């Protein structure tokens, strides 16, 4: 309450001299009307201060009613001692005002106007800075989306002659290397599974210098299918999309093996496939956001994708929980084998 009252007092403040009682005109007021006349004078000045134009209509009866004094006393203070000046307002009619009060308030109003102008300028500058920052962020995002791996388009050197051969025992991820980089696999289906992970042979050296988004999308979808994951598959990763920008950024920060590891963890761990308390399922875009990517990459939980053992036998289809679990087990075995293929393609034969 005290602070609110102080604020209100300051907003209604007007300065006056501490020795105003010794002014010749006020001495005359005091001689004729005593301290009451002196008080009426300052009550009139307070009324003028409250008016936006610092003046008041000459209406002695109204003023007398407001100040609870006699109308003749109000008229005497206003007219007889030269304390106030008079003017005719086109709208309000005859008015009186105090020259001293107007001079003092003019200085206050000037300071107030300067402060308002400075505040408006500050708001304008802050708004302009925000717009510049926003424009810079959009520009940077466009650069990330249009310049794979942080290299400006067109700056890659094009080599002439025959395409370079892919070295065996390559440490690159399978979705950017040739399928024949791996050692002979353990059964007849190994070649088909390796081909489903890696792109077909015949990729040019120019394509190898960039990140194959289409191959990575296929790798993502086939990994999810191999593990029976609930995470939705992706239709595509357009080169100039925000999705591609996320993938390239994570590639630049952590490398190709980390991308492969995140896809594997997301496919295998039940939490990202509806196994949590709320049944939440992750998606491609969520996995490759900066904070989420590290969380999945470093996730050490080894929970399997939720089993469907809550199914009951039906007369129509003969589906049983055991048959579903057997199918899940086969999928997990295939997924483990798939991971083995991936490890061979990624880290070589050691």
N, C-alpha and C positions, 0 to 999 in steps of 0.2 A: 504493500500500500504506500509506504513512504517513497519508494523509488518512482512509482506511477504518479504520485502527487507532485514530486519534484520535476518530472518531465513535463507535466502539464503547466507548471508554473513557468518553466523556462520558455515554453512555446508561446506563452502570453506575456512575456517579459517586455518592458520598455525601460530604458535608462532615464534617470533624471538626476539633477544636481543635489548633493547632500545638503547644500545651504540654500535651497530654493526658498525657504521661509524668509530669507533676508532680501529677496528681490523686492524692489520698490513697489511694484504693483501688488504683490502679495502682502506686503506690509500694510498697504491701504485696505486690502480685504480684511486682514486680521483686525485692524483698527475699527472698521465699521461693523463686521459680522462676527468677530472673534474666531476662536479655533473652529467653530462650525463652518464658517465661510471658507477657511483654509482646506478643511476636509471635503467640502462640496467641490472645490476647484479640482482636486485630484480625482474625485469620483467622476467628474466630467471628462478628464483626460483619459481615464480608464475606458469610458464608453467610446471615446474616439479611437483608442487603440484597437478595440474589438471590431471596428468597421473596416472592410477591405480597402476603402479609400481614405481612411483616417479622418472622417468628418461625420457630422450628425445633422439631421433636419432640425431647424429652429422650431420646436414645438414645446413650449414651456410647461404646459399641462402634462404632456407625455413624460417629459424629463422629470418633473416633480413627482409623478406617480412612480416612476422607476426608482428614483433615489429616496422616496418617502420623505420629501421636504416640501416646503411651501413653494408655489409657482413663482411668487415674487422674489424669493431668495435666488432661485435658479436664474431668473431673468437678470437680476442685479449682477450676479457673478459673471454671467456671459456677456453682458452689455456695458457695464459701467466702469471697468477697470483696464480695458485694453488688453485683456489676456487672450482673446480669440479674434480671428479674422473671419470675414463673411464672404460668401459667394452664392451665385444662383446656378443650381444644377438644372439642366434641361428636363430631367425626369423627376428629380426629387424636390425641386423647388429651392427655397432659401435654406442654406446650410452654413454651419460655422465649423472652423477647424483651428488647430494650434500650429503655428509656424515652427515652433521649437520641436514639437513632437514629430512633425513631418521630416524635418532635417535629420533628427536622430534615427527615425525608422528608415530613411533612404539609405543610410549606411548599412543598416542591418539587411535590407532587401537586396542590396548590391552583393553582399557577401553570400546570401542565400542563393541568388541567381548564379554566381560563379560556382558554387558547390554543386548545384544541379547540373550545370553545363559540364563540369569535370566528371560527374558521375555518369552522365549520358555518354561522354567520350570514352570512359573506361568500359562501359557496356559494349559500345561499338567496336573497340579494339579487341576485347575478349571474343566477341562474336566472329570478327574477322580472323583471329588466330585459330578458332575452332574450325572455321571453314577451310583455312589453309591446311590444318592438320588432317582433316577429313579428305581433302583432295590429294594430299601426299600419300595417305594410306591406300586410297583407291588406285593411285598411280603405281605404287609398289606392288599391290596385288596383281595388277595387270601385267607388270614385268615378270612376276613369278609365274603367272599362267602362260605367258607367251614365250618364255625363255627357259626351256628345260635345263635342269641341273645348274641353274644360275649362269648359263653361257648364252650370250646374245645370239639370236637367230642369225644364221648366215656366216658366223665367225668360225665354224668348224672347217678344218682343212679337209678337202676332198682328195683322197689319194688316188692316183691313177694305177692302172695295171690290174693284175689279178686280185681277187678278194683274199684277204688274209685268212689263213687256216686257223680253226679253233684248236687251242692247245688242250691236250688231255690233262686230267687232274686239275681242271680249272676250279678256282675258289669262288666264281660268280654263282649267283642263284640260278636255278634251273630254267626260269622263265625267260632268260636272256641268253642262254647258251645252247649249243647244239645237243640233240638228244644222244648222239654217240659219244659224249664226253664221259659217260659212266662205264664201269666195267660190265662184263656180261653178268646178267642177273640170274637169280636162283631158279626161276621156273619159266615156263613158256609164255606166261602172261606178262612177264616183266617188261618186255619191249613195248607192249601196248600201253602200260601204265606210265612208262617214262615218256612216251610220245604224248600222252594226255597232259603231262606237266609242262614239257618244253615245247617251243615252237618247232616247226618242221625245218629241215636242213635247207640251206640255200639262202640264209639271211645275209644281206649285203653288209659290208663294213660300215656303211653310213648308218644303217639301222642299228648296228651293234653299239655305235657311239652314243645313241640315245636310249632312253628307257622304253621298252616295249609295253605300252599300256594295255594293248589288246591281249597280249600273252599273259600279262599279270592278272587281268580280269578272268581269263580262262582258268589260270592256276587257282585263283581265289574260289571260283565256283566249284571246280573239281575237288578241291580240298574239303570244302563244306559238304559236298555230296559223299565223299569217301568216308567221312566221319559221322554221317547222319546228323549233321548239325542243323539247328533251327534258324540260324542266321540267314536272312534272305540273300539270294544270289544277286549279282549285279548284271544289268543288261550290257552296259558299256562304261568306259571311262573316257569321255571326250577330252581331247588334248587341251583345249582351252577352258575347261571347266574348273570350278573350285575343287571338285573331287580330285582331278589330276594334280592341281596345285598342292593339295595336302599330301598326296603320294610322293611327289617329287621332293617336297620339303622334308618328309621323313626319310626318304632315300638319302638326301644330302647330309642329314644329321646323323643317321645311324647305319647306313649301308644296306645292301641288298639282303644279306643274311638276316638282319633284324626284321625286315619286311616279311620274309618267309616265316620267321619264328612267330611273329604276331598272328599271322594267318593260321598257323598250326595251333597255337594256344587258344585262339578264339574258337576254332572248330572243335577242339577236344574238351575244353573246360565247360562244365555244366552251367556255371554262373552266367555265362554270356549267351546261353541257349535256353533260357527259361527255367533254369534250375534254382533260382533264388526264391525268396519268400513271396515276392510279388509276381513272379513269372515273367520278368522283364527279359527281352531278347535284344541283343545288340544288332547293329547294322554296319555296313561298310564305312559309311561316312563317320560314324561315332568312333570306330576303331582307329582311324587315322588322324583324329584330332590330336594336337600335341600332348596334352596331359593324359588323355586316354591311351595313347599309343604306348607310352612308357609303362603305364599300369598293366596293360596286357602283356607287354614284352617281359616284364619282371615277375609276372604271376607264376608262382611255383605250385599252385594247387593242381592236383592230378585227378580231379573228379571226372568221371566219364559223362557223356551226354545223357540226360535223364532217360531211364528205362521206361518202357511202356508196359510194365507188369501189372497194371491195374485193369487190363482188358480181361473180359470174361469170354468163355466159349459161347458161340452163337450157332444156332442150327442152320442158318442160311449159309454162312461162309466157313464155319468150322475153325474160326480164328481163336487161338489160345494164347495165354500169356507166355507159355513156354516157347511156342513157335516164334513169337515176336522177339523174345529174348535171344533165341538161337540166331535169328536174323541179325539182331544187333551185335551179337558176338562176332558173327562173320564179318560184319561191317567194320568192327573195331580191329579185327585181325587184318583185314584189307587196309585199314587206315595205318596200322603199325608198319605193314609192308610198304605202304606208300611213303611213310616217313623215312624208311630205310633207303628207298629210291632217291628221295630228296636229299638225304645226307650224302649219298654217293655223288650225286650231281653237284652238290654244293662244295664239298670238302675234298673230293677226289677219292682215291682208293685206299688211303692210309687208314 
